[in-house]
């Protein structure tokens, strides 16, 4: 982490999908602190996040592409190139969750999770890799999950999508192996974001316990450290993956999971 200091990404442009919340916002902030111009994406009030990025001394814009729509994903990459001249760093982060057993899993939730968590990663890479190749340098960072490596009950679509992201990352890394473009995946364990807060609330309701007790239970079941990973830590890892030290890291999945997968 020490090889990358503030400003190492000056003049570069990063597109971070799903960056109006949680992990994506943490990554966008870390990349902006390292000097990258930022194209934000995601739902909600984008203006305040644009202002936040600009306060870090970089240029920023927002594109509201819905990641479940391939044409909008492509339009987002074209917009970034038009606004900033390039896409040097692509972070495929947008994601949703739904927890239910397979028998009761609504088919439309399956389709939405596969579209947003997996297919959007393909469509964004397909659109962005040519400009990276042309410029001889690029970094693709796909936010998978521990659920790209192991399973949990009730998460069929999410686990399938995230395993898909890990596999897709390897293919893209092989296809770019002789270039200055690297493609890697980050596999976080529990991070306290709105996506996980919903699961904490559901657990609290199901077991009739307080939200605090639900947090202890949630972490205790899977994450040996009993601590949440933070968006900042994931952001710092993303910045490291953009450094020269990481230029031969290709097709790898980086666990940042409080020990989850070590068990
Ligand atoms: P979050 O709910 O805080 O943020 C999700 C972001 O994605 C938001 O900006 C939202 O607007 C955006 N988004 C959702 N649907 C979209 C769509 N159709 N089009 C465009 N943007 C859309 O979630 P998070 O926890 O920060 O998750 C971010 C990524 O990290 C996801 O891919 C998730 O699977 C992954 N992840 C999260 C955890 C965790 O514990 N929170 C762990 C491992 C992996």
py3Dmol code that shows the C-alpha trace and the ligand (Angstrom):
import py3Dmol

protein = """\
ATOM      1  CA  UNK A   1       0.000   0.000   0.000  1.00  0.00           C
ATOM      2  CA  UNK A   2       2.965   2.323   0.581  1.00  0.00           C
ATOM      3  CA  UNK A   3       4.075   2.468  -3.067  1.00  0.00           C
ATOM      4  CA  UNK A   4       1.145   4.648  -4.031  1.00  0.00           C
ATOM      5  CA  UNK A   5       1.093   8.164  -2.690  1.00  0.00           C
ATOM      6  CA  UNK A   6      -1.381  10.959  -3.203  1.00  0.00           C
ATOM      7  CA  UNK A   7      -1.281  12.190  -6.787  1.00  0.00           C
ATOM      8  CA  UNK A   8      -0.024   9.024  -8.484  1.00  0.00           C
ATOM      9  CA  UNK A   9      -3.192   8.894 -10.571  1.00  0.00           C
ATOM     10  CA  UNK A  10      -3.104  12.583 -11.548  1.00  0.00           C
ATOM     11  CA  UNK A  11      -4.420  13.065 -15.070  1.00  0.00           C
ATOM     12  CA  UNK A  12      -6.060   9.652 -15.157  1.00  0.00           C
ATOM     13  CA  UNK A  13      -9.805   9.065 -15.309  1.00  0.00           C
ATOM     14  CA  UNK A  14     -11.671   6.495 -13.256  1.00  0.00           C
ATOM     15  CA  UNK A  15     -15.211   5.262 -13.816  1.00  0.00           C
ATOM     16  CA  UNK A  16     -16.691   3.765 -10.649  1.00  0.00           C
ATOM     17  CA  UNK A  17     -20.123   2.175 -11.032  1.00  0.00           C
ATOM     18  CA  UNK A  18     -22.498   2.313  -8.072  1.00  0.00           C
ATOM     19  CA  UNK A  19     -20.453   5.073  -6.444  1.00  0.00           C
ATOM     20  CA  UNK A  20     -23.267   7.053  -4.801  1.00  0.00           C
ATOM     21  CA  UNK A  21     -23.104   4.793  -1.734  1.00  0.00           C
ATOM     22  CA  UNK A  22     -21.016   2.400   0.346  1.00  0.00           C
ATOM     23  CA  UNK A  23     -18.014   0.675  -1.188  1.00  0.00           C
ATOM     24  CA  UNK A  24     -18.193   2.484  -4.544  1.00  0.00           C
ATOM     25  CA  UNK A  25     -18.137   5.855  -2.815  1.00  0.00           C
ATOM     26  CA  UNK A  26     -15.159   4.713  -0.716  1.00  0.00           C
ATOM     27  CA  UNK A  27     -13.291   3.625  -3.843  1.00  0.00           C
ATOM     28  CA  UNK A  28     -14.134   6.812  -5.769  1.00  0.00           C
ATOM     29  CA  UNK A  29     -12.913   8.891  -2.816  1.00  0.00           C
ATOM     30  CA  UNK A  30      -9.631   6.955  -2.571  1.00  0.00           C
ATOM     31  CA  UNK A  31      -9.020   7.233  -6.337  1.00  0.00           C
ATOM     32  CA  UNK A  32      -9.803  10.978  -6.236  1.00  0.00           C
ATOM     33  CA  UNK A  33      -7.380  11.423  -3.317  1.00  0.00           C
ATOM     34  CA  UNK A  34      -4.770   9.742  -5.536  1.00  0.00           C
ATOM     35  CA  UNK A  35      -5.505  12.372  -8.189  1.00  0.00           C
ATOM     36  CA  UNK A  36      -7.873  10.617 -10.629  1.00  0.00           C
ATOM     37  CA  UNK A  37     -10.771  12.437 -12.241  1.00  0.00           C
ATOM     38  CA  UNK A  38     -13.942  10.561 -11.368  1.00  0.00           C
ATOM     39  CA  UNK A  39     -17.051   9.576 -13.265  1.00  0.00           C
ATOM     40  CA  UNK A  40     -19.605   8.654 -10.648  1.00  0.00           C
ATOM     41  CA  UNK A  41     -22.564   6.380 -11.344  1.00  0.00           C
ATOM     42  CA  UNK A  42     -25.491   5.197  -9.279  1.00  0.00           C
ATOM     43  CA  UNK A  43     -28.824   6.347  -7.946  1.00  0.00           C
ATOM     44  CA  UNK A  44     -29.537   9.114  -5.450  1.00  0.00           C
ATOM     45  CA  UNK A  45     -28.251  12.653  -4.995  1.00  0.00           C
ATOM     46  CA  UNK A  46     -25.147  12.767  -7.182  1.00  0.00           C
ATOM     47  CA  UNK A  47     -24.491  16.525  -6.823  1.00  0.00           C
ATOM     48  CA  UNK A  48     -23.146  16.277  -3.290  1.00  0.00           C
ATOM     49  CA  UNK A  49     -20.770  13.486  -4.303  1.00  0.00           C
ATOM     50  CA  UNK A  50     -19.561  15.449  -7.323  1.00  0.00           C
ATOM     51  CA  UNK A  51     -18.864  18.348  -4.947  1.00  0.00           C
ATOM     52  CA  UNK A  52     -17.073  15.969  -2.560  1.00  0.00           C
ATOM     53  CA  UNK A  53     -14.786  14.686  -5.348  1.00  0.00           C
ATOM     54  CA  UNK A  54     -14.104  18.243  -6.565  1.00  0.00           C
ATOM     55  CA  UNK A  55     -13.181  19.267  -3.014  1.00  0.00           C
ATOM     56  CA  UNK A  56     -10.364  16.716  -3.319  1.00  0.00           C
ATOM     57  CA  UNK A  57      -8.959  18.704  -6.253  1.00  0.00           C
ATOM     58  CA  UNK A  58     -10.080  16.567  -9.189  1.00  0.00           C
ATOM     59  CA  UNK A  59     -12.713  16.862 -11.911  1.00  0.00           C
ATOM     60  CA  UNK A  60     -15.884  14.851 -11.421  1.00  0.00           C
ATOM     61  CA  UNK A  61     -19.137  14.118 -13.210  1.00  0.00           C
ATOM     62  CA  UNK A  62     -22.018  11.698 -12.854  1.00  0.00           C
ATOM     63  CA  UNK A  63     -23.735   9.434 -15.350  1.00  0.00           C
ATOM     64  CA  UNK A  64     -27.003   7.866 -14.265  1.00  0.00           C
ATOM     65  CA  UNK A  65     -26.769   4.676 -16.356  1.00  0.00           C
ATOM     66  CA  UNK A  66     -28.878   1.817 -15.068  1.00  0.00           C
ATOM     67  CA  UNK A  67     -26.440  -1.097 -14.918  1.00  0.00           C
ATOM     68  CA  UNK A  68     -29.197  -3.532 -15.840  1.00  0.00           C
ATOM     69  CA  UNK A  69     -29.363  -1.932 -19.295  1.00  0.00           C
ATOM     70  CA  UNK A  70     -26.436  -2.744 -21.625  1.00  0.00           C
ATOM     71  CA  UNK A  71     -26.990   0.268 -23.904  1.00  0.00           C
ATOM     72  CA  UNK A  72     -26.834   2.592 -20.878  1.00  0.00           C
ATOM     73  CA  UNK A  73     -23.621   0.949 -19.652  1.00  0.00           C
ATOM     74  CA  UNK A  74     -22.059   1.570 -23.069  1.00  0.00           C
ATOM     75  CA  UNK A  75     -23.343   5.159 -23.082  1.00  0.00           C
ATOM     76  CA  UNK A  76     -21.704   5.720 -19.673  1.00  0.00           C
ATOM     77  CA  UNK A  77     -18.275   4.671 -20.978  1.00  0.00           C
ATOM     78  CA  UNK A  78     -18.729   6.828 -24.113  1.00  0.00           C
ATOM     79  CA  UNK A  79     -19.706   9.759 -21.860  1.00  0.00           C
ATOM     80  CA  UNK A  80     -16.546   9.318 -19.759  1.00  0.00           C
ATOM     81  CA  UNK A  81     -14.362   9.353 -22.865  1.00  0.00           C
ATOM     82  CA  UNK A  82     -16.177  12.424 -24.176  1.00  0.00           C
ATOM     83  CA  UNK A  83     -15.918  14.290 -20.838  1.00  0.00           C
ATOM     84  CA  UNK A  84     -12.407  13.322 -19.764  1.00  0.00           C
ATOM     85  CA  UNK A  85     -10.732  11.982 -22.917  1.00  0.00           C
ATOM     86  CA  UNK A  86     -10.251   8.437 -21.649  1.00  0.00           C
ATOM     87  CA  UNK A  87     -11.189   5.696 -19.239  1.00  0.00           C
ATOM     88  CA  UNK A  88      -7.978   4.608 -17.514  1.00  0.00           C
ATOM     89  CA  UNK A  89      -9.499   2.902 -14.491  1.00  0.00           C
ATOM     90  CA  UNK A  90     -12.789   1.016 -14.503  1.00  0.00           C
ATOM     91  CA  UNK A  91     -14.242  -0.187 -11.221  1.00  0.00           C
ATOM     92  CA  UNK A  92     -17.246  -2.452 -11.690  1.00  0.00           C
ATOM     93  CA  UNK A  93     -18.873  -2.116  -8.311  1.00  0.00           C
ATOM     94  CA  UNK A  94     -22.646  -1.589  -8.662  1.00  0.00           C
ATOM     95  CA  UNK A  95     -24.508  -4.435  -7.048  1.00  0.00           C
ATOM     96  CA  UNK A  96     -27.718  -5.487  -5.374  1.00  0.00           C
ATOM     97  CA  UNK A  97     -28.687  -8.336  -3.075  1.00  0.00           C
ATOM     98  CA  UNK A  98     -31.754 -10.464  -2.427  1.00  0.00           C
ATOM     99  CA  UNK A  99     -31.917 -13.259   0.131  1.00  0.00           C
ATOM    100  CA  UNK A 100     -34.345 -16.166  -0.273  1.00  0.00           C
ATOM    101  CA  UNK A 101     -34.199 -19.898  -0.828  1.00  0.00           C
ATOM    102  CA  UNK A 102     -34.161 -21.080  -4.446  1.00  0.00           C
ATOM    103  CA  UNK A 103     -37.718 -22.454  -4.279  1.00  0.00           C
ATOM    104  CA  UNK A 104     -39.092 -19.057  -3.238  1.00  0.00           C
ATOM    105  CA  UNK A 105     -36.668 -16.838  -5.178  1.00  0.00           C
ATOM    106  CA  UNK A 106     -38.586 -14.480  -7.504  1.00  0.00           C
ATOM    107  CA  UNK A 107     -37.388 -15.014 -11.091  1.00  0.00           C
ATOM    108  CA  UNK A 108     -37.244 -11.274 -11.741  1.00  0.00           C
ATOM    109  CA  UNK A 109     -34.898 -10.799  -8.746  1.00  0.00           C
ATOM    110  CA  UNK A 110     -32.612 -13.472 -10.235  1.00  0.00           C
ATOM    111  CA  UNK A 111     -32.592 -11.643 -13.589  1.00  0.00           C
ATOM    112  CA  UNK A 112     -31.888  -8.278 -11.974  1.00  0.00           C
ATOM    113  CA  UNK A 113     -28.993  -9.578  -9.845  1.00  0.00           C
ATOM    114  CA  UNK A 114     -27.367 -11.351 -12.786  1.00  0.00           C
ATOM    115  CA  UNK A 115     -27.816  -8.253 -14.962  1.00  0.00           C
ATOM    116  CA  UNK A 116     -26.450  -5.699 -12.464  1.00  0.00           C
ATOM    117  CA  UNK A 117     -23.860  -7.767 -10.556  1.00  0.00           C
ATOM    118  CA  UNK A 118     -22.486  -9.795 -13.495  1.00  0.00           C
ATOM    119  CA  UNK A 119     -23.554  -8.759 -17.000  1.00  0.00           C
ATOM    120  CA  UNK A 120     -22.869  -5.037 -16.423  1.00  0.00           C
ATOM    121  CA  UNK A 121     -19.248  -5.961 -15.662  1.00  0.00           C
ATOM    122  CA  UNK A 122     -18.998  -7.631 -19.081  1.00  0.00           C
ATOM    123  CA  UNK A 123     -20.677  -4.737 -20.907  1.00  0.00           C
ATOM    124  CA  UNK A 124     -18.522  -2.088 -19.207  1.00  0.00           C
ATOM    125  CA  UNK A 125     -15.287  -3.986 -19.921  1.00  0.00           C
ATOM    126  CA  UNK A 126     -16.365  -4.610 -23.509  1.00  0.00           C
ATOM    127  CA  UNK A 127     -16.842  -0.864 -23.960  1.00  0.00           C
ATOM    128  CA  UNK A 128     -13.770   0.336 -22.017  1.00  0.00           C
ATOM    129  CA  UNK A 129     -11.010  -2.139 -22.923  1.00  0.00           C
ATOM    130  CA  UNK A 130     -10.417  -0.743 -26.452  1.00  0.00           C
ATOM    131  CA  UNK A 131      -9.531   2.752 -25.158  1.00  0.00           C
ATOM    132  CA  UNK A 132      -7.273   1.256 -22.464  1.00  0.00           C
ATOM    133  CA  UNK A 133      -5.455  -0.907 -25.020  1.00  0.00           C
ATOM    134  CA  UNK A 134      -5.078   2.061 -27.362  1.00  0.00           C
ATOM    135  CA  UNK A 135      -3.410   4.085 -24.602  1.00  0.00           C
ATOM    136  CA  UNK A 136      -1.266   1.152 -23.480  1.00  0.00           C
ATOM    137  CA  UNK A 137      -2.360   1.308 -19.849  1.00  0.00           C
ATOM    138  CA  UNK A 138      -5.461   0.464 -17.898  1.00  0.00           C
ATOM    139  CA  UNK A 139      -6.778  -0.976 -14.682  1.00  0.00           C
ATOM    140  CA  UNK A 140     -10.033  -2.903 -14.332  1.00  0.00           C
ATOM    141  CA  UNK A 141     -11.082  -3.705 -10.789  1.00  0.00           C
ATOM    142  CA  UNK A 142     -14.153  -5.876 -10.411  1.00  0.00           C
ATOM    143  CA  UNK A 143     -15.805  -5.855  -7.005  1.00  0.00           C
ATOM    144  CA  UNK A 144     -16.775  -9.463  -6.458  1.00  0.00           C
ATOM    145  CA  UNK A 145     -17.236 -10.754  -2.899  1.00  0.00           C
ATOM    146  CA  UNK A 146     -16.285 -13.625  -0.634  1.00  0.00           C
ATOM    147  CA  UNK A 147     -19.424 -14.967  -2.325  1.00  0.00           C
ATOM    148  CA  UNK A 148     -17.374 -15.152  -5.517  1.00  0.00           C
ATOM    149  CA  UNK A 149     -15.405 -17.908  -3.784  1.00  0.00           C
ATOM    150  CA  UNK A 150     -17.779 -19.614  -1.343  1.00  0.00           C
ATOM    151  CA  UNK A 151     -21.541 -19.860  -0.891  1.00  0.00           C
ATOM    152  CA  UNK A 152     -24.138 -18.962   1.736  1.00  0.00           C
ATOM    153  CA  UNK A 153     -27.712 -20.166   2.083  1.00  0.00           C
ATOM    154  CA  UNK A 154     -30.320 -17.938   0.425  1.00  0.00           C
ATOM    155  CA  UNK A 155     -27.933 -16.150  -1.928  1.00  0.00           C
ATOM    156  CA  UNK A 156     -28.235 -18.214  -5.120  1.00  0.00           C
ATOM    157  CA  UNK A 157     -28.320 -15.312  -7.583  1.00  0.00           C
ATOM    158  CA  UNK A 158     -25.686 -13.283  -5.735  1.00  0.00           C
ATOM    159  CA  UNK A 159     -23.292 -16.222  -5.350  1.00  0.00           C
ATOM    160  CA  UNK A 160     -23.781 -17.255  -8.987  1.00  0.00           C
ATOM    161  CA  UNK A 161     -23.198 -13.682 -10.175  1.00  0.00           C
ATOM    162  CA  UNK A 162     -20.106 -13.162  -7.999  1.00  0.00           C
ATOM    163  CA  UNK A 163     -18.562 -16.511  -8.980  1.00  0.00           C
ATOM    164  CA  UNK A 164     -19.234 -15.343 -12.542  1.00  0.00           C
ATOM    165  CA  UNK A 165     -17.407 -12.072 -11.871  1.00  0.00           C
ATOM    166  CA  UNK A 166     -14.354 -13.967 -10.584  1.00  0.00           C
ATOM    167  CA  UNK A 167     -14.332 -16.188 -13.691  1.00  0.00           C
ATOM    168  CA  UNK A 168     -14.905 -13.268 -16.047  1.00  0.00           C
ATOM    169  CA  UNK A 169     -12.027 -11.411 -14.368  1.00  0.00           C
ATOM    170  CA  UNK A 170      -9.678 -14.305 -15.164  1.00  0.00           C
ATOM    171  CA  UNK A 171     -10.717 -14.421 -18.829  1.00  0.00           C
ATOM    172  CA  UNK A 172     -10.295 -10.655 -19.216  1.00  0.00           C
ATOM    173  CA  UNK A 173      -6.889 -10.850 -17.508  1.00  0.00           C
ATOM    174  CA  UNK A 174      -5.731 -13.527 -19.952  1.00  0.00           C
ATOM    175  CA  UNK A 175      -7.005 -11.587 -22.945  1.00  0.00           C
ATOM    176  CA  UNK A 176      -5.069  -8.474 -21.822  1.00  0.00           C
ATOM    177  CA  UNK A 177      -2.024 -10.275 -20.409  1.00  0.00           C
ATOM    178  CA  UNK A 178       0.375  -8.980 -23.071  1.00  0.00           C
ATOM    179  CA  UNK A 179      -0.789  -5.390 -22.611  1.00  0.00           C
ATOM    180  CA  UNK A 180      -0.464  -2.660 -19.993  1.00  0.00           C
ATOM    181  CA  UNK A 181      -4.023  -3.357 -18.908  1.00  0.00           C
ATOM    182  CA  UNK A 182      -4.601  -5.465 -15.796  1.00  0.00           C
ATOM    183  CA  UNK A 183      -7.875  -6.960 -14.609  1.00  0.00           C
ATOM    184  CA  UNK A 184      -8.382  -8.128 -11.030  1.00  0.00           C
ATOM    185  CA  UNK A 185     -11.163  -8.762  -8.552  1.00  0.00           C
ATOM    186  CA  UNK A 186     -11.586  -7.672  -4.944  1.00  0.00           C
ATOM    187  CA  UNK A 187     -13.518 -10.022  -2.672  1.00  0.00           C
ATOM    188  CA  UNK A 188     -14.741  -8.213   0.442  1.00  0.00           C
ATOM    189  CA  UNK A 189     -16.325  -9.851   3.451  1.00  0.00           C
ATOM    190  CA  UNK A 190     -18.958  -7.920   5.455  1.00  0.00           C
ATOM    191  CA  UNK A 191     -18.795  -4.145   4.947  1.00  0.00           C
ATOM    192  CA  UNK A 192     -21.340  -1.985   6.777  1.00  0.00           C
ATOM    193  CA  UNK A 193     -23.244  -0.363   3.897  1.00  0.00           C
ATOM    194  CA  UNK A 194     -26.974   0.010   3.086  1.00  0.00           C
ATOM    195  CA  UNK A 195     -26.782  -3.367   1.274  1.00  0.00           C
ATOM    196  CA  UNK A 196     -25.734  -5.095   4.508  1.00  0.00           C
ATOM    197  CA  UNK A 197     -27.853  -2.926   6.811  1.00  0.00           C
ATOM    198  CA  UNK A 198     -30.923  -4.459   5.142  1.00  0.00           C
ATOM    199  CA  UNK A 199     -29.645  -7.918   6.080  1.00  0.00           C
ATOM    200  CA  UNK A 200     -28.956  -6.794   9.660  1.00  0.00           C
ATOM    201  CA  UNK A 201     -32.499  -5.408   9.934  1.00  0.00           C
ATOM    202  CA  UNK A 202     -33.934  -8.655   8.513  1.00  0.00           C
ATOM    203  CA  UNK A 203     -31.914 -10.705  11.013  1.00  0.00           C
ATOM    204  CA  UNK A 204     -33.034  -8.493  13.908  1.00  0.00           C
ATOM    205  CA  UNK A 205     -36.684  -8.968  12.890  1.00  0.00           C
ATOM    206  CA  UNK A 206     -36.335 -12.706  12.263  1.00  0.00           C
ATOM    207  CA  UNK A 207     -34.646 -13.422  15.611  1.00  0.00           C
ATOM    208  CA  UNK A 208     -36.439 -10.674  17.596  1.00  0.00           C
ATOM    209  CA  UNK A 209     -33.154  -9.127  18.735  1.00  0.00           C
ATOM    210  CA  UNK A 210     -31.785  -5.582  18.772  1.00  0.00           C
ATOM    211  CA  UNK A 211     -29.875  -4.262  15.726  1.00  0.00           C
ATOM    212  CA  UNK A 212     -26.688  -4.354  17.851  1.00  0.00           C
ATOM    213  CA  UNK A 213     -27.236  -8.024  18.715  1.00  0.00           C
ATOM    214  CA  UNK A 214     -27.960  -8.745  15.052  1.00  0.00           C
ATOM    215  CA  UNK A 215     -24.602  -7.192  14.075  1.00  0.00           C
ATOM    216  CA  UNK A 216     -22.775  -9.409  16.588  1.00  0.00           C
ATOM    217  CA  UNK A 217     -24.594 -12.461  15.210  1.00  0.00           C
ATOM    218  CA  UNK A 218     -24.014 -11.548  11.555  1.00  0.00           C
ATOM    219  CA  UNK A 219     -20.281 -11.009  12.030  1.00  0.00           C
ATOM    220  CA  UNK A 220     -19.942 -13.953  14.404  1.00  0.00           C
ATOM    221  CA  UNK A 221     -21.368 -16.417  11.884  1.00  0.00           C
ATOM    222  CA  UNK A 222     -18.822 -15.722   9.132  1.00  0.00           C
ATOM    223  CA  UNK A 223     -16.178 -13.086   9.861  1.00  0.00           C
ATOM    224  CA  UNK A 224     -13.556 -14.251  12.405  1.00  0.00           C
ATOM    225  CA  UNK A 225     -12.251 -10.753  13.154  1.00  0.00           C
ATOM    226  CA  UNK A 226     -15.780  -9.768  14.264  1.00  0.00           C
ATOM    227  CA  UNK A 227     -15.052  -6.382  12.632  1.00  0.00           C
ATOM    228  CA  UNK A 228     -16.509  -4.877   9.479  1.00  0.00           C
ATOM    229  CA  UNK A 229     -14.191  -4.228   6.542  1.00  0.00           C
ATOM    230  CA  UNK A 230     -14.406  -0.521   5.642  1.00  0.00           C
ATOM    231  CA  UNK A 231     -15.021   1.139   2.258  1.00  0.00           C
ATOM    232  CA  UNK A 232     -11.796   3.114   2.879  1.00  0.00           C
ATOM    233  CA  UNK A 233      -9.762  -0.090   3.166  1.00  0.00           C
ATOM    234  CA  UNK A 234     -11.215  -1.348  -0.104  1.00  0.00           C
ATOM    235  CA  UNK A 235     -10.520   2.050  -1.694  1.00  0.00           C
ATOM    236  CA  UNK A 236      -6.875   1.879  -0.602  1.00  0.00           C
ATOM    237  CA  UNK A 237      -6.586  -1.617  -2.083  1.00  0.00           C
ATOM    238  CA  UNK A 238      -8.028  -0.311  -5.364  1.00  0.00           C
ATOM    239  CA  UNK A 239      -5.434   2.497  -5.414  1.00  0.00           C
ATOM    240  CA  UNK A 240      -2.697  -0.074  -4.814  1.00  0.00           C
ATOM    241  CA  UNK A 241      -3.994  -2.152  -7.746  1.00  0.00           C
ATOM    242  CA  UNK A 242      -3.543   0.955  -9.908  1.00  0.00           C
ATOM    243  CA  UNK A 243       0.124   1.304  -8.904  1.00  0.00           C
ATOM    244  CA  UNK A 244       3.191   0.057 -10.788  1.00  0.00           C
ATOM    245  CA  UNK A 245       3.804  -2.434  -7.980  1.00  0.00           C
ATOM    246  CA  UNK A 246       0.605  -4.205  -9.074  1.00  0.00           C
ATOM    247  CA  UNK A 247       1.334  -4.259 -12.813  1.00  0.00           C
ATOM    248  CA  UNK A 248       1.942  -8.025 -12.855  1.00  0.00           C
ATOM    249  CA  UNK A 249      -1.049  -8.845 -10.696  1.00  0.00           C
ATOM    250  CA  UNK A 250      -3.408 -10.246 -13.301  1.00  0.00           C
ATOM    251  CA  UNK A 251      -6.578 -12.267 -12.933  1.00  0.00           C
ATOM    252  CA  UNK A 252      -6.199 -12.402  -9.155  1.00  0.00           C
ATOM    253  CA  UNK A 253      -8.885 -12.179  -6.517  1.00  0.00           C
ATOM    254  CA  UNK A 254      -7.939 -10.160  -3.447  1.00  0.00           C
ATOM    255  CA  UNK A 255      -9.722 -11.203  -0.278  1.00  0.00           C
ATOM    256  CA  UNK A 256     -10.323  -8.458   2.273  1.00  0.00           C
ATOM    257  CA  UNK A 257     -12.605 -10.340   4.593  1.00  0.00           C
ATOM    258  CA  UNK A 258     -11.508 -10.389   8.244  1.00  0.00           C
ATOM    259  CA  UNK A 259     -10.490 -14.027   7.791  1.00  0.00           C
ATOM    260  CA  UNK A 260     -13.811 -15.328   6.353  1.00  0.00           C
ATOM    261  CA  UNK A 261     -12.228 -17.492   3.637  1.00  0.00           C
ATOM    262  CA  UNK A 262      -9.393 -18.730   5.841  1.00  0.00           C
ATOM    263  CA  UNK A 263     -11.786 -20.983   7.754  1.00  0.00           C
TER     264      UNK A 263
END
"""
ligand_1 = """\
44
LIG
P -24.754 -0.149 -1.577
O -26.154 -0.595 -1.606
O -24.263 0.720 -0.468
O -24.379 0.594 -2.947
C -24.764 0.069 -4.195
C -24.521 1.115 -5.264
O -24.935 0.550 -6.518
C -25.346 2.392 -5.075
O -24.595 3.510 -5.511
C -26.545 2.166 -5.999
O -27.149 3.386 -6.451
C -25.864 1.433 -7.133
N -26.797 0.667 -7.952
C -27.681 -0.300 -7.578
N -28.374 -0.729 -8.629
C -27.903 -0.050 -9.698
C -28.228 -0.044 -11.087
N -29.173 -0.823 -11.584
N -27.547 0.794 -11.882
C -26.598 1.627 -11.398
N -26.249 1.677 -10.105
C -26.913 0.842 -9.272
O -23.901 -1.494 -1.672
P -22.381 -1.851 -1.282
O -22.427 -2.719 -0.097
O -21.524 -0.640 -1.289
O -22.014 -2.801 -2.492
C -21.165 -2.418 -3.556
C -20.588 -3.660 -4.209
O -19.808 -4.382 -3.247
C -21.660 -4.633 -4.705
O -21.248 -5.200 -5.926
C -21.699 -5.693 -3.625
O -22.129 -6.923 -4.096
C -20.235 -5.731 -3.224
N -19.983 -6.296 -1.896
C -20.536 -5.748 -0.790
C -20.267 -6.303 0.451
C -20.803 -5.731 1.724
O -20.655 -6.385 2.767
N -21.416 -4.570 1.726
C -19.430 -7.415 0.538
C -18.897 -7.959 -0.623
C -19.165 -7.381 -1.835
"""
view = py3Dmol.view(width=600, height=400)
view.addModel(protein, "pdb")
view.setStyle({"model": 0}, {"cartoon": {"style": "trace"}})
view.addModel(ligand_1, "xyz")
view.setStyle({"model": 1}, {"stick": {}})
view.zoomTo()
view.show()
